Amino acid sequence: MVRKHTLRSYIYYVISGIGLVTAVVLNTIASTTGADYLGAWFGTLVDWVLSIDLLVVALAVVVFMLVEARRLGMKRVWLYFLVSGVTAIAFTFPLFMANREKKILERKLAGGTMHRFDFDEHRVDVWVPKDVNPTTSVLLMHDGRNIFDEEDSFTGKTWEVLPAIRDEVRASAPVVIAVWGLSDFTRLRELAPQSVLDQHPEIWKLIPAEYEADRGPGFGDAYVSLIADAILPFVAEKFELQLDPSRTAVMGSSMGGLMSMYAMSKRPDVFGTAICFSTHWPFGGEVMVEKLTGMLPDGKSHRLWTDSGTIELDELYPPFHNKAVELIKQKGYTEPENLVAAIYPNTGHHESYWARRVAEALNWWLKAPPRS
């Protein structure tokens, strides 16, 4: 995303530079040799055709620039028109397009900046808001390839986290850490709650046959350690953040939902909130429900969002979800202060559905009352 718009802006800047140089050089030559501009523009019928053609294109360019400037919030667009009168539209229009690319990128990045790092063969994308400070909240998300850029996403859709932060989140924006998985083939083993899986290897027998190649020893504990003991401290030091569980959330969908709940259970000293979309309870069924909810920290000190849709793969979820919610409430989680346990009718198992409730979940987390 960043590279694409940056490259385009550089290309437009180069074209603009060429337009400026040619305009200055050729106008200088024309002026010093006494060229007749008006005669050259409208001297013959062919001149009329070419001149009118250019003027119509210029009019379309003006309309485009005005519309785009208003849409993107680009200020002082009139300066481009003013400068065109003393240079050339061959200079000012590519210049406008270059600045437009920068504005589009700024809007896509919600005014923040994107950074990329590598940890133990995991790519990590970090979005930092413009007004970051030591007490800025931190959101760590799994399946990082699906978070920011549609070109990276497995499904071609993202969670639209940054648009949600830009347009709908009412609190101060958090730092967002998107951790890519080790690989598509190891995703189940990495995001599965390892303690439960180690105690109940029969869980593998419950998964569909097409996932046969994904079976094997789990390494979810290593992943929890990676995010809690390596990635979060690095990002905190890099951007001068003061980590606190009350300001640190972990978020994911499907298997990432299970892992978010597991990560908060294993490291309650790091994660104060877990946000789990379409929590994949069928991975382990009743065993997973009972064991994972039993690991949760006390609801008086932590917060949990877990939900389900009702179509596609999520059609299987509500019975497990309802049982899990019953057990979660026994751990001291109460709605809506420190628990959201919603079922979203007619939504399924896809980024496009999860994107619809990202803002709602973030507002619930970020607007949390102080914990005693």
C-alpha positions in Angstrom: 0.0 0.0 0.0 2.7 2.5 1.0 5.1 1.5 -1.7 2.4 1.7 -4.4 1.3 5.2 -3.7 4.8 6.4 -3.0 6.0 5.1 -6.3 3.1 6.7 -8.2 3.8 10.1 -6.5 7.5 9.9 -7.5 6.5 9.1 -11.1 4.2 12.1 -11.2 6.9 14.4 -9.7 9.3 13.3 -12.5 6.6 14.0 -15.1 5.9 17.4 -13.5 9.6 18.3 -13.6 9.7 17.4 -17.2 6.7 19.6 -17.9 8.2 22.5 -16.0 11.6 22.3 -17.8 10.0 22.0 -21.3 7.6 24.9 -20.5 10.4 27.2 -19.3 12.8 26.3 -22.1 10.2 26.4 -25.0 8.5 29.5 -23.7 11.8 31.3 -23.4 12.8 30.4 -27.0 9.3 31.4 -28.2 9.4 34.7 -26.4 12.9 35.7 -27.5 12.2 34.9 -31.2 9.0 36.9 -31.2 6.6 33.9 -31.7 2.9 34.7 -32.3 1.1 32.6 -29.7 -2.4 33.6 -30.8 -1.6 32.9 -34.5 -0.1 29.6 -33.6 -3.1 28.5 -31.6 -5.8 29.6 -34.1 -4.0 30.3 -37.4 -5.5 27.4 -39.4 -8.4 25.0 -39.1 -6.0 22.3 -37.9 -4.8 24.7 -35.2 -8.4 25.3 -34.2 -9.0 21.6 -33.9 -5.9 21.0 -31.8 -6.4 24.1 -29.6 -10.1 23.4 -28.9 -9.2 19.7 -28.2 -6.6 20.9 -25.6 -8.9 23.4 -24.0 -11.7 20.8 -23.6 -9.1 18.4 -21.9 -7.9 21.3 -19.7 -11.5 22.0 -18.7 -12.0 18.3 -17.8 -8.7 18.4 -15.8 -10.0 21.5 -13.9 -13.2 19.8 -13.0 -11.4 16.6 -11.9 -8.9 18.6 -9.7 -11.7 20.5 -8.0 -13.8 17.3 -7.3 -10.7 15.3 -6.1 -9.5 18.2 -4.0 -12.8 18.5 -2.2 -13.1 14.7 -1.8 -9.7 14.3 -0.3 -9.5 17.6 1.6 -6.7 19.0 -0.5 -6.4 22.8 0.3 -5.5 25.8 -1.9 -6.2 23.9 -5.2 -6.5 27.4 -6.8 -2.8 27.7 -6.6 -2.4 25.0 -9.3 -4.5 27.0 -11.6 -2.7 30.2 -10.9 0.7 28.7 -11.5 -0.6 27.1 -14.7 -1.0 30.6 -16.1 2.7 31.4 -15.8 4.1 27.9 -16.4 2.1 25.1 -18.0 -0.6 22.6 -17.1 2.0 20.0 -18.1 3.8 21.0 -14.9 0.9 21.7 -12.5 -1.4 18.7 -13.3 1.2 16.0 -12.7 2.2 18.0 -9.6 -1.4 17.9 -8.4 -1.5 14.1 -9.2 1.6 13.5 -7.1 0.2 15.4 -4.1 -3.1 13.6 -4.6 -1.3 10.2 -4.3 0.3 11.4 -1.0 -3.1 12.6 0.2 -4.7 9.2 -0.7 -2.0 7.4 1.2 -2.4 9.7 4.2 -6.1 9.0 4.2 -5.6 5.3 3.9 -3.2 5.5 6.8 -5.6 7.5 8.8 -3.0 10.2 9.2 -0.5 7.8 10.8 2.6 6.0 9.6 3.2 2.3 8.7 6.3 0.4 9.7 7.5 -3.1 8.9 9.7 -5.5 11.0 10.6 -9.2 11.1 10.6 -11.4 14.2 11.4 -15.1 14.1 10.2 -15.5 10.5 7.1 -13.5 11.2 6.4 -10.3 9.3 5.0 -7.6 11.6 3.3 -4.4 10.3 2.9 -1.6 12.9 0.6 1.4 12.4 1.4 4.4 14.6 -1.1 7.2 15.0 0.1 10.8 14.4 -0.5 11.8 18.1 1.2 8.8 19.7 2.4 9.3 23.2 3.6 7.1 26.1 0.1 6.2 27.3 -1.3 5.4 23.8 -3.2 2.1 23.8 -1.8 -0.9 21.9 -3.8 -3.4 19.8 -2.1 -6.6 18.7 -3.8 -8.5 15.9 -3.3 -12.0 14.4 -3.4 -12.9 10.7 -1.5 -9.7 9.9 -1.7 -10.2 6.2 -5.5 -9.6 6.3 -5.4 -6.4 8.4 -4.2 -3.4 6.3 -3.7 -4.1 2.6 -6.2 -5.8 0.3 -3.3 -6.8 -2.0 -1.8 -8.9 0.9 -5.1 -10.3 2.2 -5.9 -14.0 1.6 -9.4 -13.2 0.6 -8.8 -9.8 -1.1 -10.6 -8.1 1.8 -9.3 -6.6 5.0 -10.7 -5.8 8.4 -10.7 -2.1 7.5 -9.2 -1.2 10.8 -7.7 2.1 9.7 -10.9 3.3 8.0 -12.7 2.4 11.2 -10.2 4.4 13.3 -10.3 7.3 10.9 -14.1 7.6 10.6 -15.8 5.9 13.5 -13.5 5.4 16.5 -14.2 8.2 19.0 -11.3 7.7 21.4 -7.6 8.3 20.8 -6.3 5.9 18.2 -4.2 3.0 19.4 -1.0 1.7 17.9 -2.0 -1.3 15.8 0.4 -4.3 15.5 -0.5 -6.8 12.8 1.5 -10.1 13.2 1.6 -12.3 10.1 1.4 -16.0 10.6 4.4 -18.3 10.1 2.6 -19.8 7.1 -0.8 -20.9 5.9 0.0 -24.5 6.5 1.0 -24.0 10.2 -1.8 -21.5 11.1 -3.9 -24.1 13.0 -0.9 -25.3 15.0 0.3 -21.8 15.8 -3.1 -20.3 16.8 -4.5 -23.3 18.6 -4.4 -23.0 22.4 -1.5 -25.3 23.1 -2.3 -26.3 26.6 -5.7 -27.6 25.6 -4.3 -29.3 22.5 -1.5 -31.0 24.3 -3.9 -32.4 26.9 -6.4 -33.5 24.2 -4.7 -34.5 21.0 -7.9 -36.2 19.9 -9.1 -32.7 18.9 -7.3 -33.2 15.6 -9.8 -36.0 14.8 -12.6 -33.4 14.9 -11.2 -31.2 12.1 -12.2 -31.8 8.4 -10.1 -34.2 6.4 -8.8 -31.4 4.0 -6.8 -30.1 7.0 -4.9 -33.3 7.4 -1.6 -31.7 6.2 -2.0 -29.0 8.9 -2.0 -31.4 11.8 1.0 -31.8 14.1 2.4 -30.6 17.4 1.0 -27.2 18.4 3.3 -24.3 19.1 0.8 -21.7 20.4 2.8 -21.1 23.6 5.8 -20.1 21.5 3.6 -17.7 19.6 2.2 -16.2 22.8 5.8 -15.7 24.0 6.8 -14.1 20.7 4.0 -11.5 20.8 4.2 -10.9 24.6 7.9 -11.0 25.2 9.5 -9.9 21.9 7.1 -8.0 19.6 5.3 -5.9 22.2 8.4 -4.8 24.1 10.2 -4.0 20.9 7.4 -1.8 19.6 7.1 -0.1 23.1 10.7 0.8 23.1 10.8 1.8 19.4 7.8 4.3 19.9 8.4 5.1 23.5 5.2 3.5 24.8 4.5 2.6 28.5 2.8 -0.8 28.2 -0.1 -1.5 30.6 -2.6 -4.4 30.4 -5.4 -1.9 30.9 -4.3 -0.3 27.6 -3.3 -3.4 25.7 -5.7 -5.6 23.8 -5.2 -8.7 21.6 -7.6 -9.3 18.7 -8.3 -12.0 16.1 -11.0 -13.9 14.3 -11.8 -17.6 14.0 -8.7 -19.5 15.3 -7.3 -16.0 16.0 -10.3 -15.6 18.3 -9.3 -18.7 20.3 -5.7 -17.5 20.4 -6.7 -14.0 21.6 -8.6 -15.6 24.5 -5.7 -18.0 25.1 -3.0 -15.2 25.0 -4.9 -13.2 27.6 -5.3 -16.3 29.8 -1.6 -17.2 29.5 -0.4 -13.6 29.9 -2.9 -11.6 31.9 0.0 -9.4 33.0 0.3 -8.2 29.4 -3.2 -8.3 27.8 -6.1 -6.7 29.7 -8.6 -7.3 26.9 -9.2 -10.0 24.3 -11.4 -9.3 21.3 -12.5 -12.5 19.5 -14.6 -12.4 16.3 -16.3 -15.6 15.2 -14.5 -17.5 17.9 -13.8 -21.0 16.4 -15.2 -23.2 19.2 -15.8 -26.2 16.8 -12.0 -26.7 17.0 -12.2 -28.9 20.1 -15.9 -28.5 20.6 -17.1 -28.9 24.2 -13.6 -29.7 25.4 -12.2 -26.4 24.0 -15.2 -24.5 25.5 -14.7 -25.9 29.0 -10.9 -25.8 29.1 -10.3 -22.4 27.5 -13.0 -20.6 29.5 -11.6 -22.2 32.6 -8.2 -20.6 32.0 -9.5 -17.1 31.7 -8.3 -14.5 34.3 -10.8 -13.0 36.7 -13.5 -10.8 35.1 -12.9 -8.1 37.6 -9.5 -7.3 36.2 -9.9 -8.2 32.5 -12.4 -7.7 29.6 -13.6 -10.0 26.8 -15.4 -9.7 23.5 -16.5 -12.9 21.9 -19.1 -13.2 19.2 -20.6 -15.4 16.5 -22.4 -15.1 13.2 -25.2 -17.3 12.0 -24.4 -18.2 8.4 -21.5 -20.0 6.5 -19.1 -21.6 8.9 -20.5 -19.5 11.8 -23.8 -21.4 11.5 -22.1 -24.1 13.7 -21.1 -21.6 16.4 -24.1 -20.5 18.4 -24.5 -23.6 20.6 -20.8 -23.6 21.6 -20.9 -19.8 21.9 -23.8 -19.9 24.3 -22.2 -22.5 26.5 -19.0 -20.5 26.5 -20.8 -17.4 27.5 -22.4 -19.2 30.4 -19.0 -20.4 31.7 -17.4 -17.0 31.1 -20.0 -15.2 33.2 -19.1 -17.7 36.0 -15.6 -16.2 35.9 -17.0 -12.8 36.9 -17.4 -11.2 33.4 -20.6 -9.1 33.2 -22.2 -7.4 30.3 -21.6 -4.8 29.0 -18.9 -3.5 31.3 -16.3 -6.2 30.8 -18.1 -8.7 28.4 -19.6 -8.5 25.0 -21.1 -11.8 23.9 -23.1 -11.0 20.8 -24.5 -13.1 18.0 -24.7 -11.2 14.7 -27.6 -12.5 12.5 -26.9 -13.1 8.8 -23.2 -12.6 9.1 -20.6 -15.2 8.3 -17.0 -16.1 8.4 -15.2 -13.5 6.3 -13.2 -10.3 6.7 -16.0 -8.3 5.1 -18.4 -9.3 8.0 -15.8 -8.7 10.7 -15.0 -5.3 9.3 -18.6 -4.2 10.0 -18.1 -4.5 13.8 -14.4 -3.5 14.1 -15.4 0.1 15.1 -17.9 -1.1 17.6 -15.4 -3.4 19.3 -12.7 -0.8 19.3 -15.0 1.8 20.8 -16.1 -0.6 23.5 -12.4 -1.4 24.4 -11.0 2.2 24.2 -13.9 3.7 26.1 -13.6 1.3 29.0 -14.1 2.9 32.4 -11.0 2.8 34.7 -10.5 -0.5 36.4 -10.3 -0.7 40.2 
